[in-house]
């Protein structure tokens, strides 16, 4: 029973980690910039997702692969609009 709870927490945490940056990526797409986000946060988000994906590729753990792929797509969108905002 305890193992099911632990597994459920792991899946919920993994899912939350993979989608937490999607609302910010959608907002960046809508408004064309990420005004208010620090450059350090954007860089850590992007390189954290990239390095995590590179780390998991050799073992190809499906849940983690999809988790980090989604995170990297969102982080790339956020970084794009942070460093290259849409012209107003």
N, C-alpha and C positions, 0 to 999 in steps of 0.2 A: 504493500500500500504506500509506504513512504517513497519507494522508488518511483511510483507513478506520479506522485506530487512533485518530486525532484525533476523528473522528465518533463512534466507539464510546465514547471517554472523555466526550465531550459528552453523549451520551444517558445513560450511567451516572450522571454527575454530576447531570444534570437530574432523572432518576428518583429518585436518592438525596435531592436537595433537596426534591422534592415529597412524599416519604413519611417523612422523618426525624422529623417531629413527630407522626405518627400514633400511635406507641406511647404517647406522653405524653397525647394526647387520649383514647385508650382507657382509660388508667389514671385520668384525671380523671373519665371517665364512670362507671367502676366504683366509685371511692372517694368521689366527690362533691366533691373539692377538689384544689388543686395545692400543698399545703403543701410548702415547701422551694424553690419556684421564686421567684426575685426578681421584683418588679413591673417592674423595668426590662427584664428578659429577656422577660417576657410582652408588654409594650408594644412592644418592638422587633420581636418575632416577628409580632405582629398587624399593626402599621403597615407593616412591611417587606413582608409578603405582600399587603396591601391596595394599597400604592403600586405594587408590581411588577405586579399585575393591572391596575390602571388604566393603567399605562404601556404594557402590551402590547396592550390592547384595540384601539386604532386600526389596528395592523398585523395583528392576529389571526394570530399565529404559533401554529398548533394545539398543538404540543408545549408551548410556554411558557404558553399560555392554560390548558391542563389542569394543568400543573405548579403555576402560581400559584393556580388555583382550589382544588386539593386542599390546598395550603398554607394558604390563607385559611380553608377549612372547619375544618382541624385547629386553626389558631391561634384561631379564633373559639370553638371548644369549650374550649380551654385557658383563654382569657381569661374566658369565662363562669364557669367553675368557680374561677378565681382570684379574681375580684371578687365573685362571688355563690356561695359554697360551699353545698353541700347541708347542711341542718340535720342534726345528728347525733341 
